[in-house]
Each structure stands twice: as C-alpha cells, then as structure tokens.
Amino acid sequence: MRAVAAALQADAIDMDAQAHDAAVARVSHAPQVAASAVAAALGPLQADDVALAGQGLRDVTRIAASLPAMWADIARLNSHALIATLDHIIGDLEDVRDADDIGEALTDLIERGRMEVARIPGKHGGPTRDWVPVTVIVPDTPGHLLRLLSDAASAHVNVEDITIEHSPRQPVGLTTLHVLPESAPALVDALTAQNWEIASS
C-alpha cells in the first residue's frame, strides 16, 4: 500500500480506523452535506432572487453539484461519525437560532470558525500563509487572464493563489492574485505600469 501511495506521489498517513472515520466525517463528508443544504435552501426563490447571489454563495455551494450516488454509499459506510458531526453542526446552528441576541451568538460562531479555518492546510499541504490580495479588474474576453499572469511573472512575483469573481451582467471579472506580503507593492507597481486597473490591494 505504501508503494502504491509513493507511485501516485501521495502522502501516506497512519491512522486508527475509528479516528480516520471521525476525521473524514468532519473534513470531507460534512462540507458536502452543508453545501448541498445551503443550495437546497434556494428552492423557494425565484430566478430574480437567485440572481442576487454573490461570490460567497458560489464558494459555499461549489461542491453541491456533486453526483449523489457516491455520497449515499459514503454516508452509509460512515454513518455513525457523520451523524455525530451533523449533531455538532446542528447544535451550533440551533445556538444561533435560539439565542436572545442572535448577533452575539453569530459573532461567537464566526470567531470560532475563524480560529479553526486557520488550521486548514495551505498550499502544498503546508501551513496557512498570510497572503496579501491584489484585486484586478479583468475584461472577460480571451487572452486577458493569461496576460495578467504573464505580467505578474515578468515582475518576478509568484502568485500563491487566484480567485475570480464575475460581475453580474458585466463584461469584466474581479481577479484576485494572492501573493506574499513583501511581493504585493512590486506587483501593484508592475500591473499599474501595464495599465491594469487595480480594484484593491
């Protein structure tokens, strides 16, 4: 088994079976259930209502398009750990719903989430880095994204991550290049010199 993992250039991690099932219920199965639940909640909305969606909804529901058959088998095989995880999530949501001050309860949930999301492995499985976002307005036509990345490379700036948010009914997109803090000023200067419109940095 280790040879198979090595041949696939994968990491092999030794885990107790019960610990594995508990972990994947939280890091793999629960995100699918949560994304699908948020997407399913759109059911009562009309098309014009859904058109108000921003990047946040697209981010949260991206995996909701998954095919259900595989997930049905996964849920059956790991039902105990999945149910325990769902109970945890439902408990947090009920605390927000039933709180005397829903704003305070939501603040607590968001703060705990912020603490935990920092533990999610970053690029190449390493620690999460504090990258600086440089957001550029990019025409939604062929070649512009390639030119943007080429201009960043010409400035000797490595793009650690990239996100794109398309403006509704607009022929442009907001492309955010995430770079190391020390690289951000040089990137902004280089892109400005190439006549890119910087939305924020």
Secondary structure as the mmCIF struct_conf table of DSSP 4:
data_model
#
loop_
_struct_conf.conf_type_id
_struct_conf.id
_struct_conf.beg_label_comp_id
_struct_conf.beg_label_asym_id
_struct_conf.beg_label_seq_id
_struct_conf.end_label_comp_id
_struct_conf.end_label_asym_id
_struct_conf.end_label_seq_id
HELX_RH_AL_P HELX_RH_AL_P1 ARG A 2 ALA A 7
TURN_TY1_P TURN_TY1_P1 LEU A 8 GLN A 9
HELX_LH_PP_P HELX_LH_PP_P1 ALA A 10 ALA A 12
HELX_RH_AL_P HELX_RH_AL_P2 ALA A 17 VAL A 24
HELX_RH_PI_P HELX_RH_PI_P1 ALA A 25 HIS A 29
HELX_RH_AL_P HELX_RH_AL_P3 ALA A 30 ALA A 40
TURN_TY1_P TURN_TY1_P2 ALA A 41 PRO A 44
HELX_RH_AL_P HELX_RH_AL_P4 ALA A 47 VAL A 50
TURN_TY1_P TURN_TY1_P3 ALA A 51 LEU A 52
HELX_RH_AL_P HELX_RH_AL_P5 GLN A 55 THR A 61
HELX_RH_3T_P HELX_RH_3T_P1 ARG A 62 ALA A 65
BEND BEND1 SER A 66 SER A 66
HELX_RH_AL_P HELX_RH_AL_P6 PRO A 68 LEU A 77
TURN_TY1_P TURN_TY1_P4 ASN A 78 ASN A 78
HELX_RH_AL_P HELX_RH_AL_P7 SER A 79 ASP A 98
BEND BEND2 ASP A 100 ASP A 101
HELX_RH_AL_P HELX_RH_AL_P8 ILE A 102 VAL A 117
TURN_TY1_P TURN_TY1_P5 ALA A 118 ARG A 119
BEND BEND3 ILE A 120 ILE A 120
HELX_RH_3T_P HELX_RH_3T_P2 LYS A 123 GLY A 125
HELX_LH_PP_P HELX_LH_PP_P2 TRP A 131 TRP A 131
STRN STRN1 VAL A 132 PRO A 139
BEND BEND4 ASP A 140 THR A 141
TURN_TY1_P TURN_TY1_P6 PRO A 142 GLY A 143
HELX_RH_AL_P HELX_RH_AL_P9 HIS A 144 SER A 154
TURN_TY1_P TURN_TY1_P7 ALA A 155 HIS A 156
STRN STRN2 ASP A 161 HIS A 166
HELX_LH_PP_P HELX_LH_PP_P3 SER A 167 SER A 167
TURN_TY1_P TURN_TY1_P8 PRO A 168 ARG A 169
BEND BEND5 PRO A 171 PRO A 171
STRN STRN3 VAL A 172 VAL A 179
HELX_RH_3T_P HELX_RH_3T_P3 PRO A 181 SER A 183
HELX_RH_AL_P HELX_RH_AL_P10 ALA A 184 ALA A 193
TURN_TY1_P TURN_TY1_P9 GLN A 194 ASN A 195
STRN STRN4 GLU A 197 SER A 200
#
